[in-house]
Amino acid sequence: MHFYKKSSTGEVSLVNSVDSIAKAKKHGGVSPSVTGILSIMPKGLSGFDMNIWRENKLIEFTKFYPDDSPAKLKERLWGYRIDEDGTKITSSEFGTKAHAGLEEALKQHQDGADYHGPYKKYASKFIEHISTEGSAPVHMELSVLDDDLNVAGMLDLVCMSAKGKYELYDFKFRNDKNKSYDTDCCQLAIEAKIVAKQWELDYIPDVFSVVFDCDSAEMKVKHWTASKVDWGITAFEKLNDNYQFFSGLNYGKEAKAQ
């Protein structure tokens, strides 16, 4: 789990030494990530319980790989990808490297240059998409933190639309471009609300999940509807209420009153 802090100048940064609620309490002055809050979303209500699936897979792996350490079994749980240079890496490593490649490609796009890095087949499709839509990159890998909610988020990309309004994009690398989830919506929705508040906008920015198929590099850009975004904000705030209360971190008026 990630925790962030805000400096006196308003800069938001990751606190690498804090990776648990216990450490967050001891450290003080840190806020959990949006994705950390979303990790407590009930899984069974959707008809697919991720926790049960995870437990069953770990039991299966212990039979096939009895000599593996717990860390190695957990690594196997989420699988591996073949990177662009042919090496086998974990899915999380692939996602991190691909995100970095897209960020570099977008920076070069801003400068009027062409990206020729290893993740060009992903980047070129997305750049073609925003160019066709008339959207221009404004911020990449932007961290935001809301003191009232006591939560922080990392925005993959903020664009300015052809209509002169901000848009938020989040990149996902999966085994199927059609896989998008309620948690994807909630993540973007609450980050859009935070941005609207901090930038004093009179609207909630449109939000998009950009899902890449890791094998084929096919891409789907999912535009979450306004009604779904409203649901996502409400859902996140309900989860955050529970997280802050039961973790003992608290936030907003409750924290200030203590």
N, C-alpha and C positions, 0 to 999 in steps of 0.2 A: 504494500500500500504506500502511496506517495503522499507527502505533506509539503505544503508550501508556506512561505512567509513573505510579508510585505515590508520593504525597507521604509525609512522615514521619507524617502523621495517618491514612494509609491511603486517602486520596482518590485515585481513578483518573481520569486526564484524558488527552485526545488531545494528542500533541505535533505541532503543525501543521508545524513546521520539518523534521520527519523523515519522509521518504516513500520511502526506499530502504534496502536493507541496508547500503550503504556509509555513508550518513548515520547509520544506527543504530549502527554500529560506532564512528564518530567521536564521536557524541554520548554514547553509553554510558548505561546505566541505563534503557533502554526495552525494551518487549516488543512483538512483532508481534501483529497482530490474528488472531483465529480465522479470519476470512474470508481473510486473507492466507495463512495456512497451507493452507487448503483450496484455494487457487488452484493448488497443485501436484498435486492429486489426478489420477491418470492418467485421461484422457478416453477413450482408445481402447478400454479394456477393457469399456465399457458398450455398445459397438457403434456409438457416435457420437462421433467425434473432434472436439471443439470447436475445437482448434487448426487442423485442416485446413479446417473450415468457415469459420473466421475468415480464414484466408489466401485462400481462394477468393473470399470476399465482397469483400475488399480489392482483389484483382486486378480483379474485376468493376467495383467502384466507380471505380477509376482510369481505366477506359475511358469510363465515362459522365460522370465529373466530373474531367476532366484538370487543371482549374485549382484544384482543392481542395488545401488544405494537408493534411499528415499528420494534424493534430489534427481537421480537419473530416471527413476520411475515417473516422477512428476514431469520431467522433460519429455518423456515418451508420450505422456498423456495428450499433449497438444501437438505432437507430431513434428515432422521435419519438412524442409523445403530444399530443393536444389537451387542454389544461388546462381546468379548470372555467369559466374566464373566456373560453374560446374561443381563447386564444393557443397557438401551436405551440411546444413545448419538448422537450428531450431526455428520453428515458426515465428517465435517472438523476435529472434535475431533478424530474420528475413524482413519482418514488418518494420523494424527499426531502420534497417539499411535502405529499404524501399522508400520510407518516409523521407529520409535524408536525401535520397536521390531526387525525389519529387521537389523537395524544397530548393535544392541546387538548380534544378531545371527551371523552376519558376523565377528564381533570382536572375538567371541568364535570360529568360524570356523578358523580364522587366528591362534588362539592359539592351534588348534587341539582338541577343545572341542565340545561337542554337545549342541545345544540350546534346552532347554525344557520349554521356556516361552510360554505365551498365544498365540503368533502368529506363532507358529511352523509350522502350516499347510501351511502358505505362505512362510516362510523362507526356509523350507526344499526343496520345489520345486525349488526355485531359486538357492540355493546352489548346488543342484543336477545338475542344468543346467550349471552353470559356471564350475563345476568340470568336467562335460562331455566335455565341450568346451576347457578345459585346461586354463581357465582364473583365475587369482589370484587377490583378493582385495588388493588395494594399499592405497587408501584414501576413507574415508567415511565422508559425511556431510562437504565437503570442499568448503569454500567460495572463490570466485575469483572476482576481480574488475579490469576493464579496464579503465584507466584514459582517453584515447583518445575518447572512446565511452561514458564515464561517466555513466557506467552501471555495476551492480554487479550481480553475479549468485551464486546459491547454488547447488553444485553437490552432488547428492545422493550417487553415488559410482563411483570411478575410478578403473578400473582393468588393469592388464597387461595381454595381450593375450598370447596364446601359441607361437605366432610369434614374441613376444617381443615388441609389440606396445600397447600404451594406448587405452583404451576403456572407454566410458562414458555411465552410466546407470541411468535412471530416473524411479522411481516407481510411479505408478498410481493405485488408488483403486477406481473401478467403478462398476456399476451394469452389465457390460458386458465386458469381456476380449477383445472383438474385437473392442472396441471403442478407437480409437486413432485419433488425430486431427492434423491439420497443425500447430497449436500453440505448440504442443508437439515437433514436428520436429524443429520449429524455436528456441525453448528454448535450446534444446540440441545442435543444429547447431552452434549458436553464442557462447555458452559456450565452445564448442570444438575449435572454432577459437581462443577464448581468451586463452585457455590452450596451444594451439599450439604456440601462440605468446609468452606467458610468460615463457614457458618451452623450447623455442627455438627448436621446433620440425620441421622436414622437411616434415611433413604430418599433415593432419587434422584427429584426432582420430575418429574411428568408434563410432557411437552412437546408443543406443538402448532404446526404451520405453518398460518398463516391466509393463504390465497391468494385474491386478488381479481382478477377479470377487469376490466382497465382500461376496456374499452368498455361492458360491460353492468353493471358493479359487482356481479356475482354473486360469491358468496363460498363457499369450501369450507374447513372447519376439519379439518385432518388430524391425528389423534391418533396419534403414533408409538408403536408397541407397545414393551413393555419389552425384548423380545428384539432389536428393531431398534435401540433406544437403546444396549443393550450393544454391539451391532455398531458403532454410530456412535462410541462412546467408544474402542473398540479401533482402529477405522480412523483416527480423528483422531490418536491417540497414535503410531501407526506413521508417519503423515505428519509429525507434529511431530518425531519422532526424526530423520527424514531432513532436514527443513528446518533444524533447529537445527545438525545436524552439517555439512551441506554449505554452509550460509550462514556458518559460523564463529562464530555467536552463542553456541551451546551453552546449557546451562541446568542447573539442579539441581545435583547432586553433581559433575558434570563441570566446570561453570563454577566452583564453589567450590574445586575442587582445583587449578585453574590459577593 
